[in-house]
C-alpha cells in the first residue's frame, strides 16, 4: 500500500511541476506566445505522425513485394 502512496505522490509532484512550468512560460511569453508555441509543437507532432504512417505503408508494401517475389506469387490485378 505504501508503494501506491509513493507512486501517487511522485505523479502528483510531476503534475504540479508541469503545471508550474506551463504557468511560468505563459507569464514569460504571454498567452499569444504560448498559443503559438503550442500550435507549433502540435504541428511538429502531427507531421511526425504523418511521416511515420507513410513510412510504415512503404515498408509494408516492400515486404509484401519481397514475399511475393520469394514465393513466385504474381500480384493481383
N, CA, C and O atoms as a CHARMM CRD file, in Angstrom:
* protein
*
  308
    1    1 UNK  N      0.81800  -1.17800   0.00000 PROA 1      0.00000
    2    1 UNK  CA     0.00000   0.00000   0.00000 PROA 1      0.00000
    3    1 UNK  C      0.87100   1.25300   0.00000 PROA 1      0.00000
    4    1 UNK  O      0.53900   2.26600  -0.61600 PROA 1      0.00000
    5    2 UNK  N      1.99100   1.15400   0.70700 PROA 2      0.00000
    6    2 UNK  CA     2.88800   2.30400   0.80100 PROA 2      0.00000
    7    2 UNK  C      3.46000   2.65100  -0.57200 PROA 2      0.00000
    8    2 UNK  O      3.68300   3.82100  -0.88400 PROA 2      0.00000
    9    3 UNK  N      3.69400   1.62200  -1.38800 PROA 3      0.00000
   10    3 UNK  CA     4.24600   1.85400  -2.72800 PROA 3      0.00000
   11    3 UNK  C      3.27400   2.66500  -3.57900 PROA 3      0.00000
   12    3 UNK  O      3.69700   3.52600  -4.35000 PROA 3      0.00000
   13    4 UNK  N      1.97200   2.39500  -3.44500 PROA 4      0.00000
   14    4 UNK  CA     0.97000   3.14900  -4.20700 PROA 4      0.00000
   15    4 UNK  C      0.94400   4.61200  -3.77700 PROA 4      0.00000
   16    4 UNK  O      0.76200   5.51600  -4.59200 PROA 4      0.00000
   17    5 UNK  N      1.13300   4.82000  -2.47100 PROA 5      0.00000
   18    5 UNK  CA     1.15900   6.18300  -1.95300 PROA 5      0.00000
   19    5 UNK  C      2.37100   6.93200  -2.50700 PROA 5      0.00000
   20    5 UNK  O      2.26300   8.09400  -2.89800 PROA 5      0.00000
   21    6 UNK  N      3.51500   6.26700  -2.53900 PROA 6      0.00000
   22    6 UNK  CA     4.73400   6.89000  -3.07200 PROA 6      0.00000
   23    6 UNK  C      4.56800   7.19000  -4.55300 PROA 6      0.00000
   24    6 UNK  O      4.90300   8.28700  -4.99900 PROA 6      0.00000
   25    7 UNK  N      4.05600   6.23500  -5.32200 PROA 7      0.00000
   26    7 UNK  CA     3.83800   6.44000  -6.75400 PROA 7      0.00000
   27    7 UNK  C      2.83900   7.57600  -6.97300 PROA 7      0.00000
   28    7 UNK  O      3.03800   8.42000  -7.84700 PROA 7      0.00000
   29    8 UNK  N      1.78900   7.59900  -6.19500 PROA 8      0.00000
   30    8 UNK  CA     0.79700   8.67300  -6.29100 PROA 8      0.00000
   31    8 UNK  C      1.40700  10.02800  -6.00800 PROA 8      0.00000
   32    8 UNK  O      1.11400  11.00300  -6.70000 PROA 8      0.00000
   33    9 UNK  N      2.25400  10.09600  -4.99600 PROA 9      0.00000
   34    9 UNK  CA     2.91600  11.35900  -4.65800 PROA 9      0.00000
   35    9 UNK  C      3.86900  11.80100  -5.76100 PROA 9      0.00000
   36    9 UNK  O      3.95300  12.98900  -6.07200 PROA 9      0.00000
   37   10 UNK  N      4.58100  10.85800  -6.34600 PROA 10     0.00000
   38   10 UNK  CA     5.50100  11.18600  -7.44400 PROA 10     0.00000
   39   10 UNK  C      4.71600  11.73600  -8.63000 PROA 10     0.00000
   40   10 UNK  O      5.10500  12.74500  -9.21800 PROA 10     0.00000
   41   11 UNK  N      3.62100  11.08200  -8.98100 PROA 11     0.00000
   42   11 UNK  CA     2.79000  11.54000 -10.10600 PROA 11     0.00000
   43   11 UNK  C      2.22500  12.92400  -9.81500 PROA 11     0.00000
   44   11 UNK  O      2.20200  13.78300 -10.69700 PROA 11     0.00000
   45   12 UNK  N      1.77300  13.14400  -8.58900 PROA 12     0.00000
   46   12 UNK  CA     1.23700  14.45800  -8.20900 PROA 12     0.00000
   47   12 UNK  C      2.32100  15.52700  -8.30100 PROA 12     0.00000
   48   12 UNK  O      2.06400  16.63500  -8.77300 PROA 12     0.00000
   49   13 UNK  N      3.52100  15.20100  -7.85400 PROA 13     0.00000
   50   13 UNK  CA     4.63400  16.15600  -7.90900 PROA 13     0.00000
   51   13 UNK  C      5.00000  16.48700  -9.34100 PROA 13     0.00000
   52   13 UNK  O      5.22300  17.65200  -9.67000 PROA 13     0.00000
   53   14 UNK  N      5.06500  15.47300 -10.20100 PROA 14     0.00000
   54   14 UNK  CA     5.37700  15.70300 -11.61700 PROA 14     0.00000
   55   14 UNK  C      4.29500  16.56700 -12.25200 PROA 14     0.00000
   56   14 UNK  O      4.60700  17.49300 -13.00100 PROA 14     0.00000
   57   15 UNK  N      3.04400  16.28200 -11.96700 PROA 15     0.00000
   58   15 UNK  CA     1.93700  17.08100 -12.49700 PROA 15     0.00000
   59   15 UNK  C      2.01800  18.52800 -12.04600 PROA 15     0.00000
   60   15 UNK  O      1.80800  19.44200 -12.84300 PROA 15     0.00000
   61   16 UNK  N      2.31900  18.73900 -10.78200 PROA 16     0.00000
   62   16 UNK  CA     2.44400  20.09600 -10.24200 PROA 16     0.00000
   63   16 UNK  C      3.61600  20.82700 -10.90000 PROA 16     0.00000
   64   16 UNK  O      3.51500  22.01500 -11.20900 PROA 16     0.00000
   65   17 UNK  N      4.72700  20.11700 -11.11200 PROA 17     0.00000
   66   17 UNK  CA     5.88900  20.72000 -11.76500 PROA 17     0.00000
   67   17 UNK  C      5.54700  21.14800 -13.18500 PROA 17     0.00000
   68   17 UNK  O      5.91000  22.24400 -13.61100 PROA 17     0.00000
   69   18 UNK  N      4.85500  20.29300 -13.91000 PROA 18     0.00000
   70   18 UNK  CA     4.45200  20.63200 -15.27800 PROA 18     0.00000
   71   18 UNK  C      3.53000  21.84000 -15.26600 PROA 18     0.00000
   72   18 UNK  O      3.66900  22.73800 -16.09600 PROA 18     0.00000
   73   19 UNK  N      2.59800  21.86900 -14.33700 PROA 19     0.00000
   74   19 UNK  CA     1.67600  22.99500 -14.22100 PROA 19     0.00000
   75   19 UNK  C      2.43500  24.29500 -13.92100 PROA 19     0.00000
   76   19 UNK  O      2.15100  25.34000 -14.50800 PROA 19     0.00000
   77   20 UNK  N      3.39900  24.21300 -13.00300 PROA 20     0.00000
   78   20 UNK  CA     4.20000  25.39500 -12.65600 PROA 20     0.00000
   79   20 UNK  C      5.02400  25.88200 -13.84100 PROA 20     0.00000
   80   20 UNK  O      5.11900  27.08500 -14.08100 PROA 20     0.00000
   81   21 UNK  N      5.61900  24.95200 -14.58100 PROA 21     0.00000
   82   21 UNK  CA     6.41800  25.32600 -15.75300 PROA 21     0.00000
   83   21 UNK  C      5.53300  25.98500 -16.80500 PROA 21     0.00000
   84   21 UNK  O      5.92000  26.99500 -17.39400 PROA 21     0.00000
   85   22 UNK  N      4.35500  25.42700 -17.04600 PROA 22     0.00000
   86   22 UNK  CA     3.43200  25.99800 -18.02800 PROA 22     0.00000
   87   22 UNK  C      3.01900  27.40700 -17.61700 PROA 22     0.00000
   88   22 UNK  O      2.93200  28.30400 -18.45500 PROA 22     0.00000
   89   23 UNK  N      2.76500  27.59500 -16.32800 PROA 23     0.00000
   90   23 UNK  CA     2.37400  28.92100 -15.83800 PROA 23     0.00000
   91   23 UNK  C      3.52200  29.91800 -15.99300 PROA 23     0.00000
   92   23 UNK  O      3.29900  31.06400 -16.38200 PROA 23     0.00000
   93   24 UNK  N      4.73500  29.49200 -15.69500 PROA 24     0.00000
   94   24 UNK  CA     5.91000  30.35900 -15.84300 PROA 24     0.00000
   95   24 UNK  C      6.12800  30.73600 -17.29900 PROA 24     0.00000
   96   24 UNK  O      6.41500  31.89400 -17.60400 PROA 24     0.00000
   97   25 UNK  N      5.99500  29.77700 -18.19400 PROA 25     0.00000
   98   25 UNK  CA     6.16300  30.05200 -19.62500 PROA 25     0.00000
   99   25 UNK  C      5.08900  31.02100 -20.09300 PROA 25     0.00000
  100   25 UNK  O      5.37100  31.93800 -20.86500 PROA 25     0.00000
  101   26 UNK  N      3.86100  30.82200 -19.63200 PROA 26     0.00000
  102   26 UNK  CA     2.76200  31.70100 -20.00800 PROA 26     0.00000
  103   26 UNK  C      3.04900  33.13200 -19.58400 PROA 26     0.00000
  104   26 UNK  O      2.79400  34.07000 -20.34000 PROA 26     0.00000
  105   27 UNK  N      3.57400  33.30300 -18.38800 PROA 27     0.00000
  106   27 UNK  CA     3.91400  34.64400 -17.90100 PROA 27     0.00000
  107   27 UNK  C      5.06000  35.22400 -18.71900 PROA 27     0.00000
  108   27 UNK  O      5.04700  36.41000 -19.04700 PROA 27     0.00000
  109   28 UNK  N      6.05300  34.39900 -19.05200 PROA 28     0.00000
  110   28 UNK  CA     7.23800  34.87900 -19.76500 PROA 28     0.00000
  111   28 UNK  C      6.93100  35.27000 -21.21000 PROA 28     0.00000
  112   28 UNK  O      7.41600  36.29900 -21.68100 PROA 28     0.00000
  113   29 UNK  N      6.14400  34.47700 -21.91400 PROA 29     0.00000
  114   29 UNK  CA     5.90900  34.74200 -23.34400 PROA 29     0.00000
  115   29 UNK  C      4.51800  35.29600 -23.62600 PROA 29     0.00000
  116   29 UNK  O      4.23700  35.69400 -24.75600 PROA 29     0.00000
  117   30 UNK  N      3.66000  35.32900 -22.64400 PROA 30     0.00000
  118   30 UNK  CA     2.30400  35.82100 -22.84900 PROA 30     0.00000
  119   30 UNK  C      1.41400  34.73800 -23.43400 PROA 30     0.00000
  120   30 UNK  O      1.89200  33.70400 -23.90200 PROA 30     0.00000
  121   31 UNK  N      0.12000  34.99000 -23.40100 PROA 31     0.00000
  122   31 UNK  CA    -0.84200  33.99200 -23.88400 PROA 31     0.00000
  123   31 UNK  C     -0.68800  33.71100 -25.37200 PROA 31     0.00000
  124   31 UNK  O     -0.74900  32.55400 -25.79000 PROA 31     0.00000
  125   32 UNK  N     -0.49000  34.74400 -26.17500 PROA 32     0.00000
  126   32 UNK  CA    -0.35200  34.53700 -27.62200 PROA 32     0.00000
  127   32 UNK  C      0.90500  33.73500 -27.94500 PROA 32     0.00000
  128   32 UNK  O      0.88800  32.86100 -28.81200 PROA 32     0.00000
  129   33 UNK  N      1.99200  34.04000 -27.24200 PROA 33     0.00000
  130   33 UNK  CA     3.23100  33.28000 -27.44900 PROA 33     0.00000
  131   33 UNK  C      3.05700  31.82500 -27.07300 PROA 33     0.00000
  132   33 UNK  O      3.56000  30.93500 -27.76000 PROA 33     0.00000
  133   34 UNK  N      2.34600  31.58100 -25.98300 PROA 34     0.00000
  134   34 UNK  CA     2.09300  30.21700 -25.53800 PROA 34     0.00000
  135   34 UNK  C      1.21000  29.47500 -26.54000 PROA 34     0.00000
  136   34 UNK  O      1.46100  28.31100 -26.85600 PROA 34     0.00000
  137   35 UNK  N      0.17800  30.15400 -27.03600 PROA 35     0.00000
  138   35 UNK  CA    -0.70000  29.53700 -28.03700 PROA 35     0.00000
  139   35 UNK  C      0.08000  29.19900 -29.29200 PROA 35     0.00000
  140   35 UNK  O     -0.08600  28.12200 -29.86400 PROA 35     0.00000
  141   36 UNK  N      0.93800  30.12800 -29.72400 PROA 36     0.00000
  142   36 UNK  CA     1.74400  29.90200 -30.93100 PROA 36     0.00000
  143   36 UNK  C      2.69000  28.71100 -30.72100 PROA 36     0.00000
  144   36 UNK  O      2.81500  27.84700 -31.58900 PROA 36     0.00000
  145   37 UNK  N      3.34800  28.67900 -29.56500 PROA 37     0.00000
  146   37 UNK  CA     4.27600  27.57900 -29.26700 PROA 37     0.00000
  147   37 UNK  C      3.54400  26.24100 -29.23100 PROA 37     0.00000
  148   37 UNK  O      4.04400  25.23200 -29.72900 PROA 37     0.00000
  149   38 UNK  N      2.35400  26.24800 -28.63300 PROA 38     0.00000
  150   38 UNK  CA     1.56700  25.01500 -28.54800 PROA 38     0.00000
  151   38 UNK  C      1.16100  24.54000 -29.93200 PROA 38     0.00000
  152   38 UNK  O      1.25200  23.35100 -30.23700 PROA 38     0.00000
  153   39 UNK  N      0.70400  25.48200 -30.78600 PROA 39     0.00000
  154   39 UNK  CA     0.31800  25.10800 -32.15500 PROA 39     0.00000
  155   39 UNK  C      1.50600  24.54800 -32.91800 PROA 39     0.00000
  156   39 UNK  O      1.37200  23.56000 -33.64000 PROA 39     0.00000
  157   40 UNK  N      2.67800  25.17700 -32.76100 PROA 40     0.00000
  158   40 UNK  CA     3.87600  24.70000 -33.45300 PROA 40     0.00000
  159   40 UNK  C      4.26100  23.30200 -32.96500 PROA 40     0.00000
  160   40 UNK  O      4.63200  22.44200 -33.76400 PROA 40     0.00000
  161   41 UNK  N      4.17200  23.08000 -31.66000 PROA 41     0.00000
  162   41 UNK  CA     4.52800  21.77000 -31.10600 PROA 41     0.00000
  163   41 UNK  C      3.59300  20.69600 -31.64600 PROA 41     0.00000
  164   41 UNK  O      4.04300  19.61400 -32.02400 PROA 41     0.00000
  165   42 UNK  N      2.28800  20.98900 -31.68400 PROA 42     0.00000
  166   42 UNK  CA     1.34600  20.00200 -32.21200 PROA 42     0.00000
  167   42 UNK  C      1.55500  19.79300 -33.70700 PROA 42     0.00000
  168   42 UNK  O      1.37600  18.68200 -34.20700 PROA 42     0.00000
  169   43 UNK  N      1.92800  20.83900 -34.41900 PROA 43     0.00000
  170   43 UNK  CA     2.19500  20.70300 -35.84500 PROA 43     0.00000
  171   43 UNK  C      3.37000  19.75200 -36.07100 PROA 43     0.00000
  172   43 UNK  O      3.32900  18.90400 -36.96300 PROA 43     0.00000
  173   44 UNK  N      4.41600  19.90000 -35.25600 PROA 44     0.00000
  174   44 UNK  CA     5.58000  19.02400 -35.36800 PROA 44     0.00000
  175   44 UNK  C      5.18100  17.57600 -35.09100 PROA 44     0.00000
  176   44 UNK  O      5.60100  16.66700 -35.80600 PROA 44     0.00000
  177   45 UNK  N      4.37700  17.36500 -34.05900 PROA 45     0.00000
  178   45 UNK  CA     3.92600  16.00700 -33.71800 PROA 45     0.00000
  179   45 UNK  C      3.08500  15.43000 -34.85000 PROA 45     0.00000
  180   45 UNK  O      3.26700  14.27200 -35.22700 PROA 45     0.00000
  181   46 UNK  N      2.16600  16.22300 -35.39600 PROA 46     0.00000
  182   46 UNK  CA     1.30200  15.74000 -36.47600 PROA 46     0.00000
  183   46 UNK  C      2.10400  15.38200 -37.72300 PROA 46     0.00000
  184   46 UNK  O      1.83400  14.36600 -38.36300 PROA 46     0.00000
  185   47 UNK  N      3.08600  16.20900 -38.07200 PROA 47     0.00000
  186   47 UNK  CA     3.92300  15.91900 -39.24000 PROA 47     0.00000
  187   47 UNK  C      4.70100  14.62300 -39.00600 PROA 47     0.00000
  188   47 UNK  O      4.81800  13.79100 -39.90600 PROA 47     0.00000
  189   48 UNK  N      5.22400  14.45900 -37.80700 PROA 48     0.00000
  190   48 UNK  CA     5.95700  13.23300 -37.48200 PROA 48     0.00000
  191   48 UNK  C      5.06300  12.00700 -37.58500 PROA 48     0.00000
  192   48 UNK  O      5.48500  10.96800 -38.09300 PROA 48     0.00000
  193   49 UNK  N      3.83300  12.12400 -37.10700 PROA 49     0.00000
  194   49 UNK  CA     2.89200  11.00100 -37.20500 PROA 49     0.00000
  195   49 UNK  C      2.58000  10.67900 -38.65600 PROA 49     0.00000
  196   49 UNK  O      2.52600   9.51000 -39.03700 PROA 49     0.00000
  197   50 UNK  N      2.37300  11.71700 -39.47200 PROA 50     0.00000
  198   50 UNK  CA     2.11200  11.50400 -40.89300 PROA 50     0.00000
  199   50 UNK  C      3.28700  10.79500 -41.56600 PROA 50     0.00000
  200   50 UNK  O      3.09400   9.88300 -42.37000 PROA 50     0.00000
  201   51 UNK  N      4.50200  11.22200 -41.23000 PROA 51     0.00000
  202   51 UNK  CA     5.69200  10.59200 -41.79800 PROA 51     0.00000
  203   51 UNK  C      5.78700   9.13500 -41.36500 PROA 51     0.00000
  204   51 UNK  O      6.14400   8.26600 -42.16000 PROA 51     0.00000
  205   52 UNK  N      5.46900   8.87300 -40.10700 PROA 52     0.00000
  206   52 UNK  CA     5.50100   7.50900 -39.58300 PROA 52     0.00000
  207   52 UNK  C      4.54800   6.60500 -40.33600 PROA 52     0.00000
  208   52 UNK  O      4.90500   5.49000 -40.71600 PROA 52     0.00000
  209   53 UNK  N      3.33900   7.08600 -40.55100 PROA 53     0.00000
  210   53 UNK  CA     2.33500   6.30200 -41.26200 PROA 53     0.00000
  211   53 UNK  C      2.79800   6.03000 -42.68600 PROA 53     0.00000
  212   53 UNK  O      2.69200   4.90400 -43.17200 PROA 53     0.00000
  213   54 UNK  N      3.30600   7.04900 -43.35000 PROA 54     0.00000
  214   54 UNK  CA     3.76800   6.89700 -44.73400 PROA 54     0.00000
  215   54 UNK  C      4.90400   5.87500 -44.81600 PROA 54     0.00000
  216   54 UNK  O      4.91700   5.02800 -45.71000 PROA 54     0.00000
  217   55 UNK  N      5.85500   5.95600 -43.88500 PROA 55     0.00000
  218   55 UNK  CA     6.97700   5.00200 -43.89300 PROA 55     0.00000
  219   55 UNK  C      6.49700   3.58200 -43.60600 PROA 55     0.00000
  220   55 UNK  O      6.99500   2.62900 -44.20600 PROA 55     0.00000
  221   56 UNK  N      5.54100   3.43300 -42.70100 PROA 56     0.00000
  222   56 UNK  CA     5.00700   2.10500 -42.39100 PROA 56     0.00000
  223   56 UNK  C      4.32900   1.50600 -43.61700 PROA 56     0.00000
  224   56 UNK  O      4.47200   0.31300 -43.88500 PROA 56     0.00000
  225   57 UNK  N      3.59600   2.32300 -44.36000 PROA 57     0.00000
  226   57 UNK  CA     2.94100   1.83700 -45.57800 PROA 57     0.00000
  227   57 UNK  C      3.96600   1.41100 -46.62300 PROA 57     0.00000
  228   57 UNK  O      3.81600   0.36800 -47.26000 PROA 57     0.00000
  229   58 UNK  N      5.00100   2.21800 -46.79500 PROA 58     0.00000
  230   58 UNK  CA     6.04300   1.87700 -47.76600 PROA 58     0.00000
  231   58 UNK  C      6.75800   0.58800 -47.37700 PROA 58     0.00000
  232   58 UNK  O      7.00900  -0.27000 -48.22400 PROA 58     0.00000
  233   59 UNK  N      7.08700   0.45600 -46.08700 PROA 59     0.00000
  234   59 UNK  CA     7.74700  -0.76500 -45.61600 PROA 59     0.00000
  235   59 UNK  C      6.85000  -1.98200 -45.80800 PROA 59     0.00000
  236   59 UNK  O      7.31700  -3.04800 -46.21000 PROA 59     0.00000
  237   60 UNK  N      5.57400  -1.82200 -45.52400 PROA 60     0.00000
  238   60 UNK  CA     4.62300  -2.91900 -45.67500 PROA 60     0.00000
  239   60 UNK  C      4.54100  -3.36400 -47.13500 PROA 60     0.00000
  240   60 UNK  O      4.56100  -4.55900 -47.43000 PROA 60     0.00000
  241   61 UNK  N      4.44900  -2.39300 -48.04100 PROA 61     0.00000
  242   61 UNK  CA     4.39600  -2.72300 -49.47300 PROA 61     0.00000
  243   61 UNK  C      5.67000  -3.40900 -49.93200 PROA 61     0.00000
  244   61 UNK  O      5.61900  -4.35000 -50.72400 PROA 61     0.00000
  245   62 UNK  N      6.81700  -2.94500 -49.43800 PROA 62     0.00000
  246   62 UNK  CA     8.09800  -3.54600 -49.81200 PROA 62     0.00000
  247   62 UNK  C      8.17000  -4.99100 -49.31300 PROA 62     0.00000
  248   62 UNK  O      8.59200  -5.88500 -50.04700 PROA 62     0.00000
  249   63 UNK  N      7.75700  -5.21500 -48.06300 PROA 63     0.00000
  250   63 UNK  CA     7.76500  -6.56800 -47.51400 PROA 63     0.00000
  251   63 UNK  C      6.82600  -7.48400 -48.29000 PROA 63     0.00000
  252   63 UNK  O      7.14900  -8.64800 -48.52600 PROA 63     0.00000
  253   64 UNK  N      5.67300  -6.96800 -48.68500 PROA 64     0.00000
  254   64 UNK  CA     4.71900  -7.74800 -49.46700 PROA 64     0.00000
  255   64 UNK  C      5.30400  -8.10200 -50.83400 PROA 64     0.00000
  256   64 UNK  O      5.16100  -9.23400 -51.29700 PROA 64     0.00000
  257   65 UNK  N      5.95800  -7.14000 -51.47600 PROA 65     0.00000
  258   65 UNK  CA     6.60600  -7.39600 -52.76100 PROA 65     0.00000
  259   65 UNK  C      7.70100  -8.44600 -52.62500 PROA 65     0.00000
  260   65 UNK  O      7.82000  -9.33800 -53.46400 PROA 65     0.00000
  261   66 UNK  N      8.50300  -8.33800 -51.56200 PROA 66     0.00000
  262   66 UNK  CA     9.56400  -9.31800 -51.32800 PROA 66     0.00000
  263   66 UNK  C      8.99100 -10.71500 -51.09600 PROA 66     0.00000
  264   66 UNK  O      9.53000 -11.70200 -51.59900 PROA 66     0.00000
  265   67 UNK  N      7.90500 -10.79800 -50.33900 PROA 67     0.00000
  266   67 UNK  CA     7.26000 -12.08100 -50.07700 PROA 67     0.00000
  267   67 UNK  C      6.76200 -12.70000 -51.38600 PROA 67     0.00000
  268   67 UNK  O      6.96600 -13.88500 -51.64800 PROA 67     0.00000
  269   68 UNK  N      6.10900 -11.87500 -52.19600 PROA 68     0.00000
  270   68 UNK  CA     5.60100 -12.37200 -53.47900 PROA 68     0.00000
  271   68 UNK  C      6.74000 -12.86100 -54.36600 PROA 68     0.00000
  272   68 UNK  O      6.62000 -13.88900 -55.03300 PROA 68     0.00000
  273   69 UNK  N      7.83100 -12.12800 -54.36800 PROA 69     0.00000
  274   69 UNK  CA     8.98400 -12.50000 -55.18600 PROA 69     0.00000
  275   69 UNK  C      9.58300 -13.82000 -54.70200 PROA 69     0.00000
  276   69 UNK  O      9.92300 -14.69300 -55.50000 PROA 69     0.00000
  277   70 UNK  N      9.70700 -13.94900 -53.36900 PROA 70     0.00000
  278   70 UNK  CA    10.27100 -15.16000 -52.77000 PROA 70     0.00000
  279   70 UNK  C      9.44800 -16.39500 -53.10300 PROA 70     0.00000
  280   70 UNK  O     10.00600 -17.46900 -53.32600 PROA 70     0.00000
  281   71 UNK  N      8.14300 -16.25700 -53.14000 PROA 71     0.00000
  282   71 UNK  CA     7.24300 -17.39000 -53.32500 PROA 71     0.00000
  283   71 UNK  C      6.63800 -17.44700 -54.72800 PROA 71     0.00000
  284   71 UNK  O      5.66700 -18.16500 -54.96600 PROA 71     0.00000
  285   72 UNK  N      7.21100 -16.69900 -55.63500 PROA 72     0.00000
  286   72 UNK  CA     6.76200 -16.67900 -57.01900 PROA 72     0.00000
  287   72 UNK  C      5.25000 -16.45300 -57.14900 PROA 72     0.00000
  288   72 UNK  O      4.56400 -17.17000 -57.87700 PROA 72     0.00000
  289   73 UNK  N      4.75700 -15.46200 -56.44100 PROA 73     0.00000
  290   73 UNK  CA     3.34000 -15.11400 -56.49100 PROA 73     0.00000
  291   73 UNK  C      3.18700 -13.86700 -57.32600 PROA 73     0.00000
  292   73 UNK  O      3.86900 -12.86600 -57.10600 PROA 73     0.00000
  293   74 UNK  N      2.29100 -13.93600 -58.28100 PROA 74     0.00000
  294   74 UNK  CA     2.05800 -12.76400 -59.11900 PROA 74     0.00000
  295   74 UNK  C      1.06000 -11.85100 -58.41400 PROA 74     0.00000
  296   74 UNK  O      0.07800 -12.32900 -57.84500 PROA 74     0.00000
  297   75 UNK  N      1.30300 -10.54000 -58.44600 PROA 75     0.00000
  298   75 UNK  CA     0.38400  -9.61000 -57.77200 PROA 75     0.00000
  299   75 UNK  C     -1.02300  -9.66900 -58.38500 PROA 75     0.00000
  300   75 UNK  O     -1.17400  -9.85700 -59.59200 PROA 75     0.00000
  301   76 UNK  N     -2.02600  -9.50800 -57.55600 PROA 76     0.00000
  302   76 UNK  CA    -3.41000  -9.48700 -58.03300 PROA 76     0.00000
  303   76 UNK  C     -3.64700  -8.21800 -58.81400 PROA 76     0.00000
  304   76 UNK  O     -3.11700  -7.15600 -58.48800 PROA 76     0.00000
  305   77 UNK  N     -4.45800  -8.34500 -59.85700 PROA 77     0.00000
  306   77 UNK  CA    -4.73000  -7.17300 -60.69900 PROA 77     0.00000
  307   77 UNK  C     -6.05700  -6.58600 -60.39300 PROA 77     0.00000
  308   77 UNK  O     -6.45000  -5.59400 -61.00700 PROA 77     0.00000
